[in-house]
Amino acid sequence: MNLPLFKAKGPSAKDLYIQGLHLLLEGRFTEALSHFIESATLDSDNAAAYYHVGNIFRQRGSLNRAETIHTELLKRHNLPWDLKLKIKFSLIRLALSRKERPRAEELIREAAGESGRAPWVKEELLAVHELAGQWQAALDLKIELDRIKGINDPKRLALYYLENGISLLKENGRAARIQFKEAIKQDPRMPWPYILIADSYFTENRTDDALEFWSKLFDAAPSKAFLIFDKMEKYYYTAGDYGEVGRIYRKMVEAEPENISALLALSRYLFKKGSRDEALYYCQKALQVKPDSREAYFELLRQTMDAAGSLSEIRENVEGLMRICSARKRYTCHACQTRTEEPHWRCRHCGAWDPYGLS
Ligand SMILES: [Zn+2]
C-alpha cells in the first residue's frame, strides 16, 4: 500500500500574511482582512497580522473591536519597537475619531518620545498632529522634517501658521495675527491670512489697519480678491461711502482687464447705480474673456431681462434659463468632490488642503 508522503497543505501563515499585504496595497480590504485573520489563527505569534486586522477594523469604523485587538497586542512582551509604535499610532487615530482628547494627547506624547528612532515616526507624528489640530507642534516638526530632508514647503507651512492663528484667535487677536503674518511670509499669494487679519482688526475696531490688509490682498493676489467683495461692499455701504466700491472695482479692472470677478463686480455695481449701458458693457467683456462663465451669463441674463421688461415671452424664456443657472459660485473639493458655497483653505469634509485651488 502506498502512503502519501506529504499531506496536501494549504498556504502557510507567512504566505497568507504576505498575500494579505499585497491585497492591502491593492485596496482589497475585505480579502486582506480574511487573509490576516487566517494567518493569525495559524500562527498566533504573528503579531503583525493582528496589527493589520485591528487597523482594518478601525478604518471600517469597528472601533471597539480594533481597540480590543490592539490593546491586547500591546501587552505582549516580545513586540519589536516599530510594531509597538505602529499600534500606538493606530490607537491615537482611534482615540481621535472617538474625540477622546486626553487619551490621544497622552499617546501622542509617548510616540513623540520615540520620534528619533526612524524618519517614518516623524512623518506619522506629523500626520497625527494635523488630525489632532496641534498646530504649533505640527509647525515645529514640519520645520525640522524639511530641514532634515533639505526641502522647502512654504505652502504647507503657511497653512499650518494659518490654522495655528485660528486656534489663538478667540483668546488673543494679536498672537493670532502674528501667526497669520508668518503665513504671509511663507506664501504671500495665499488670500486667507490677509482676510483673517482684516477681520480681526475690524473686531477690534481698528478700521484703518483692517483696510490696509484688504488693500494688501488686492496687490498680492488680485485674482482672489473676489473673496472679500461681499464684505467690502457691506463695509463701505454701512460707512456711507458706497462710491469707494466703484473706484476699487474700476482700479482692479484697469490693472487686470481679464479679471472676471472684478469685471462682474463692477458690472453689478454699475447696474445697481443705474448706469445700465456701462454695466452691460463690462458684463459682455467678462463673457468675452470667459464665454462659459456661469456667473457672467447669469449677470447678462439678469440685466437684459430687466431691459426687456415689457416683452412677456422673452421674460419667460430668460427666467427659465435663469432657473438652471446657479447664482452662487460653488466650490468642488479636488479630493472628495464635495461641493460647497463656502470657500476655505481646507476641505471641511475630508481634510484635504487647498481643496478649491485658492491658496
Ligand atoms: Zn474634500
Residues whose N, C-alpha, C, O or C-beta is under 5 A from the ligand:
A	BS01	ZN	C333 A335 C336 Q337 T338 C347 H349 C350 G351 A352
